[in-house]
Amino acid sequence: MMTEKKGKAQGSRDACVRAIAEELKKDKWEVNANLEGWGKPSQVGPFVPDVEAKKGCLNRICQVVTKEMFEGNKERYIEFKNYCDEYDFHLYVVDKDGKRRQIDPETFGKK
């Protein structure tokens, strides 16, 4: 069932966003997360990132994606990254097992 699969992926993704937000908060960052119960992150161009964190003069934006969100669409990823160049940008991919890994735009989509 497609809906069940999509729901599971969204649950893993949300859990990952929550984990990142909580890790940053423990490290004394001011954190907003695009999750219920958290302050909403500021819009970056046309996007609202998953996590926005500030610590002193540092800004960090984290975006968590599932493989399905960017499958075959490197341009969509690059467009988002371009809006975030002035930030400490971290992009994570969550696999079907809920494990996350950080990716680099230069190697995205290459094997």
C-alpha positions as CSV (number, residue, x, y, z in Angstrom):
1,M,0.0,0.0,0.0
2,M,1.4,3.3,-1.1
3,T,-0.2,5.4,1.7
4,E,1.2,3.2,4.4
5,K,4.7,3.4,2.9
6,K,4.4,7.2,2.6
7,G,3.2,7.5,6.2
8,K,6.1,5.4,7.5
9,A,8.6,7.5,5.5
10,Q,7.1,10.7,6.9
11,G,7.2,9.3,10.4
12,S,10.9,8.4,10.1
13,R,11.6,11.8,8.5
14,D,9.7,13.7,11.4
15,A,11.6,11.6,14.0
16,C,14.9,12.6,12.3
17,V,13.9,16.3,12.3
18,R,13.0,16.0,15.9
19,A,16.3,14.3,16.8
20,I,18.3,17.0,15.0
21,A,16.4,19.8,16.7
22,E,16.8,18.2,20.1
23,E,20.6,17.6,19.5
24,L,21.0,21.3,18.6
25,K,18.9,22.5,21.6
26,K,21.1,20.3,24.0
27,D,24.1,22.1,22.4
28,K,22.6,25.4,23.5
29,W,21.4,26.5,20.0
30,E,18.1,28.5,19.8
31,V,16.1,26.1,17.7
32,N,12.9,26.4,15.6
33,A,11.7,23.2,13.9
34,N,8.9,22.6,11.4
35,L,7.1,20.3,13.8
36,E,4.2,20.5,16.1
37,G,5.2,22.0,19.5
38,W,8.2,23.9,18.1
39,G,8.5,27.5,16.9
40,K,8.3,27.7,13.1
41,P,11.5,28.3,11.2
42,S,11.8,31.5,9.0
43,Q,11.1,31.1,5.3
44,V,14.2,30.9,3.1
45,G,13.1,32.1,-0.3
46,P,10.1,29.9,-1.2
47,F,11.1,27.2,1.4
48,V,10.5,26.7,5.1
49,P,13.4,24.6,6.3
50,D,12.9,21.7,8.8
51,V,15.3,23.2,11.4
52,E,16.6,26.7,11.9
53,A,19.1,27.2,14.7
54,K,21.0,30.2,16.0
55,K,23.9,30.4,18.4
56,G,25.6,33.8,18.8
57,C,26.2,35.0,15.3
58,L,26.0,31.5,13.7
59,N,22.9,30.4,11.8
60,R,22.3,26.8,10.9
61,I,19.6,25.4,8.6
62,C,19.0,21.7,8.4
63,Q,16.7,20.0,5.8
64,V,15.9,16.4,6.0
65,V,14.8,14.6,2.9
66,T,13.8,11.1,1.9
67,K,15.2,9.6,-1.2
68,E,11.8,9.9,-2.9
69,M,11.8,13.7,-2.5
70,F,14.8,14.2,-4.8
71,E,14.8,11.0,-6.8
72,G,16.0,12.1,-10.2
73,N,15.8,15.8,-9.4
74,K,19.2,17.2,-8.6
75,E,18.1,20.7,-9.7
76,R,15.5,20.9,-6.9
77,Y,18.2,20.1,-4.4
78,I,20.6,22.7,-5.8
79,E,17.9,25.4,-5.9
80,F,17.2,24.9,-2.2
81,K,20.9,24.9,-1.3
82,N,21.5,28.1,-3.3
83,Y,19.1,29.9,-1.0
84,C,21.0,28.7,2.0
85,D,24.6,29.5,1.0
86,E,25.0,32.2,3.7
87,Y,24.0,29.7,6.4
88,D,25.8,26.7,7.9
89,F,23.8,24.4,5.6
90,H,23.3,20.7,6.4
91,L,21.2,18.4,4.3
92,Y,20.4,15.0,5.5
93,V,18.9,12.0,3.7
94,V,16.8,9.5,5.6
95,D,16.9,6.0,4.2
96,K,14.0,3.5,4.4
97,D,15.4,2.2,7.8
98,G,15.2,5.7,9.3
99,K,19.0,6.1,9.4
100,R,20.2,9.5,8.4
101,R,23.3,10.6,6.6
102,Q,24.5,14.1,5.7
103,I,25.1,14.7,1.9
104,D,27.2,17.1,0.0
105,P,25.9,18.8,-3.1
106,E,29.0,18.0,-5.1
107,T,28.6,14.3,-4.7
108,F,24.7,14.2,-4.7
109,G,23.4,11.7,-7.2
110,K,26.8,10.2,-8.0
111,K,27.8,6.6,-7.3
